[in-house]
Amino acid sequence: MALPPNFEELKKQLDLEEKQLVKEICSVGYKISSVWDLVNTREEYPEAIPVLIKHLQRPYHSRIKEGIVRALGVGQAKGRANSILLDEYDKALKLGDWSLGWAIGNAFFTLIQKEDVEKIIGIVTNKANGRSREMFVMALGRIKKEESK
C-alpha cells in the first residue's frame, strides 16, 4: 500500500517537533524515538510522567499531543496529570479537536478520582461536547460516588 504523498514530510515535521520531548524522556532513563513508544509498551515509566505533563501544555501538533495524552493514561499518572488533562480537554474542544478530547476521556478511564467527578459530570452533560465525552461516561462508571450515577 502506497503512503500518501505528504506522509513522509509530515512524519519528518512531527519527528522534528517532538525532538525535545524525546530527548528529555531519554534523559530520565527511557530509550524512545517517539512518545508513541511509551504508549505501545507494557513497561512502567514513572520518571517520564513529569516530563509528559510539562510537554502536554506545549503547542504541539495534535498527533503528538494525542501521544502524550495516551502515554499519561497510566496508573503512575493518576492524581498527577488529572487537572492538566482536564484543562487540555477544554483547549482541545475550543480548537475543534474532538479526537484529542476523546483521547483525554479515554485516559480518564484509568485516571479518574473522586475529585474529578464534578468536572467530568459537567463534560458529559454538555451535549455540545459531542462524542468526545463517551469515555468520560465510561470513567464515571468506575467511581463509587452518588453523583457519578
C-alpha positions in Angstrom: 0.0 0.0 0.0 1.4 3.3 -1.0 1.7 6.1 1.5 0.0 9.5 0.8 2.5 11.9 -0.9 2.8 14.2 2.1 3.0 11.4 4.7 6.8 11.4 4.8 7.0 15.2 5.0 4.5 15.2 7.9 6.5 12.4 9.7 9.7 14.5 9.3 7.9 17.5 10.8 6.5 15.6 13.7 9.9 14.0 14.4 11.5 17.4 14.5 8.7 18.9 16.6 8.9 16.2 19.3 12.7 16.1 19.4 13.0 17.9 22.7 10.3 15.8 24.3 12.1 12.6 23.2 15.4 14.0 24.4 14.0 14.8 27.9 12.3 11.4 28.2 15.6 9.7 27.2 17.4 11.8 29.8 15.3 10.3 32.6 16.2 6.7 31.5 13.8 5.6 28.7 15.1 4.8 25.3 12.5 6.0 22.9 12.3 7.6 19.4 8.8 8.9 19.8 6.3 9.5 22.6 4.2 6.7 20.9 6.9 4.2 22.1 5.6 4.8 25.6 2.0 4.3 24.5 3.0 0.9 23.0 5.0 -0.5 25.9 3.9 -2.6 28.9 6.8 -1.3 30.9 6.2 1.4 33.6 7.8 4.8 33.1 7.1 6.8 36.3 10.1 9.1 35.9 8.7 10.2 32.4 5.4 11.3 33.9 6.6 14.8 34.9 8.2 15.3 31.5 5.0 14.3 29.7 2.9 16.6 31.9 5.2 19.5 31.2 5.2 18.9 27.4 1.4 18.4 27.3 1.0 22.1 27.9 3.1 23.0 24.9 1.6 23.8 21.5 2.4 20.6 19.7 0.7 19.1 16.6 -2.4 17.2 17.6 -0.8 13.9 16.8 2.0 14.5 19.3 -0.5 15.8 21.9 -2.5 12.6 21.5 0.6 10.5 22.0 1.3 12.4 25.2 -2.3 12.1 26.4 -2.3 8.3 25.7 1.1 8.0 27.5 -0.4 9.7 30.5 -3.3 7.3 30.7 -1.5 5.0 33.1 -1.8 4.4 36.8 1.5 6.2 37.6 0.0 9.5 36.3 -3.2 9.2 38.4 -3.7 12.3 40.5 -0.6 13.9 38.9 -2.0 14.6 35.4 -5.7 14.9 36.0 -6.2 18.6 36.3 -3.8 19.4 33.4 -5.6 16.9 31.2 -8.9 18.5 32.0 -7.6 21.9 31.1 -6.2 20.4 27.9 -9.7 18.9 27.2 -11.2 22.4 27.3 -8.5 23.8 25.0 -8.9 20.9 22.5 -12.6 21.4 22.2 -12.2 25.2 21.7 -10.0 24.3 18.8 -12.5 21.7 17.5 -10.1 18.8 18.1 -12.8 16.2 19.1 -10.3 13.3 18.6 -7.9 14.7 21.2 -10.9 15.3 23.5 -11.9 11.7 23.1 -8.3 10.5 23.9 -8.3 12.6 27.1 -11.6 11.0 28.1 -10.0 7.6 27.4 -7.1 8.4 29.7 -9.6 9.2 32.4 -10.9 5.6 32.3 -7.7 4.9 34.2 -7.0 8.2 35.9 -10.4 9.2 37.3 -10.6 10.1 41.0 -13.5 11.2 43.2 -12.2 14.8 43.0 -12.7 14.7 39.2 -16.4 13.7 39.3 -17.9 17.2 39.3 -15.9 18.5 36.4 -16.5 15.3 34.4 -20.2 15.4 35.0 -20.1 18.9 33.5 -18.3 17.5 30.5 -20.7 14.6 29.9 -23.9 16.6 30.5 -22.8 19.2 27.9 -24.2 17.9 24.6 -22.0 20.4 22.7 -19.1 18.2 23.7 -20.4 15.5 21.3 -18.8 12.1 21.1 -15.7 13.4 22.8 -17.5 12.7 26.1 -18.0 8.9 25.5 -15.1 7.7 27.5 -15.7 10.2 30.3 -19.1 8.4 30.8 -17.3 5.1 31.0 -14.8 6.6 33.5 -17.7 7.8 35.7 -18.9 4.2 35.9 -15.7 3.3 37.8 -16.3 5.7 40.6 -18.4 4.7 43.5 -19.9 8.1 44.3 -23.6 9.0 44.3 -23.1 11.9 41.8 -21.4 9.7 39.2 -24.6 7.6 38.9 
